[in-house]
Amino acid sequence: MGHTRHHTLEVGLNACGVEMCPHASHRSLCAVASYLHRPGDEDEPQSRVGELYLYSLAPSSDDDAAADDDDGETDAGDGSKPGFKNTPTEWRFTPCAETRHTRAIFELKWAPALTGGIHGAPALAQADAGGFVSIYEIHPLVEGDEGGTSFELVEVASVQCGGGGLGMATCVDWSPLISDGEDDSIDYFRSSRLAVVGADGGARLLARRESGELEVFDERESAHDLEAWAVAWAHPKSVLGGDFIFTGADDAAFKGWDLRGGLDASSPAFVNRRAHGAGVTCISPSPHDPNVVATGSYDDRVRLWDARMFVRPVEMCDAMDVGGGAWRLRWHPERRALACAAMGGGVAIVEWSGCESGVESALKVCESSDGEGADASVLPEIDSGTLRTVCAYDGHGSIAYGADWGWKRGGKEDVVVSCSFYDKGLHVWSPE
């Protein structure tokens, strides 16, 4: 399958991440992260600096913009379901906020769609090379001449949570659940908690006080033996519940953590060190199938797991080779498809043809076991569909570190935004 490239631009520094805002009123906002390592010399020590950019992504045609639906769902116009083969629309990036200078950025993550900042504005979390997690809110600044809005990236909270070694915070994720505030030692603001991992192999949980301050309230410095690259909260409707996180690291370990007993006091709920042939770089629970979790690795492969196998998660189908290290995975908002930033392999669109029903027989084996989980030798073969690459985008001139689905609110085709490192590229394109 081919692709149509709509618009490209060059950002100021090496582009290493891109995130589309999930909030219904701000779905056109695209946040872009950058990272630059300055080696230093006799006169100046080495440093890692970054810049945070905010763009608006919109169709260039007034006719397509007028087709936007209030509910944000795609209408193909003929009653068909949204898919790849649709009428192309031209899309463009427009800067909508001043560049914010910061430490080198490893990860950006928007707060869940139902969660805003203290002031009700969309909130964006950043994990950086200084070991900090910072939260920005998107505040309207001025009304544009043509009805557009300009914004200001306002830092409202920050805390250093990096540990030993380089002390870098490498990945951050928002909890999908509202904090209940039952712990009197933490004056929780009623918003999502955050989980963060770092180059020291540690994992930490953060919460905001009612005053807005960000605080580390639980941590495990030795969650992994090597640099940790990935963290994600379980889907709140999964069998694991909303107090569960997944982590992945350079030790090739995929781990799950039940947070009800505290992160520091608990052993991992599960550990898988055999499936990934190299470091685990990204973890993405499915929004469509609550018990399905996708992982990516330096071994160039994307894998799907069923989280109902609590003690020994089941790899649901054969791993998909995406042609390069799978650095970031983002699920399509409406379908079982993943956008994968595959580093040297460009960007791959991966579809899953299966469903969760294929694991039911394996679950029965576990239910009849002695409570310690079924032995691998007695687990039946599982048929849960296949993963396949339906599009490979090779338009980037260097390593692709970021990819996400463009929120189109009535657009007529799938839109993907992606970025690449050394050429500082930001692209918007559509699979054909």
Number of C-alpha atoms within 10 A of each C-alpha: 12 11 15 16 16 18 14 19 15 14 20 16 20 23 31 29 29 26 24 26 22 20 20 14 13 16 19 21 25 24 19 24 28 28 26 19 13 12 10 10 8 6 6 9 9 12 14 16 19 24 21 26 22 26 20 20 22 23 18 14 12 9 9 18 15 11 15 17 14 10 10 15 16 22 18 16 11 6 7 9 12 18 15 18 13 15 11 18 20 17 24 19 23 14 15 21 20 14 15 15 12 18 22 27 31 24 27 27 21 24 25 20 16 14 21 19 20 17 12 11 16 23 26 24 22 27 30 29 26 21 27 22 30 18 25 20 23 23 18 14 13 12 11 9 7 6 8 10 15 19 19 18 22 14 15 16 17 19 15 18 24 28 19 13 11 14 20 28 33 29 29 30 26 24 27 21 19 15 16 11 14 9 9 7 8 15 14 24 21 18 25 24 21 24 25 30 35 36 25 24 29 26 30 23 23 22 25 24 16 14 11 17 15 23 21 17 14 16 20 17 18 12 25 24 15 19 24 31 27 30 29 25 26 28 27 17 12 17 15 21 16 19 18 21 24 25 31 32 28 21 18 24 24 27 21 26 24 19 18 11 11 16 22 16 12 13 14 17 16 17 18 15 15 10 14 22 15 20 24 31 26 28 28 23 25 22 18 14 15 20 22 24 23 20 26 32 28 21 19 22 23 27 20 26 19 23 22 21 21 17 18 20 20 20 20 25 18 16 19 18 21 26 17 22 28 31 27 28 27 22 22 21 16 13 15 18 21 26 25 32 31 31 25 20 22 28 33 26 24 23 20 17 12 15 15 17 11 17 20 12 14 18 19 12 15 22 13 10 12 8 9 11 16 20 11 9 6 10 15 12 11 16 16 20 16 16 23 18 18 15 19 21 22 15 18 23 15 18 24 34 27 31 32 26 22 29 28 23 21 20 28 22 22 23 23 22 25 31 36 30 24 17 19 22 24 25 21 24 25 25 23 17
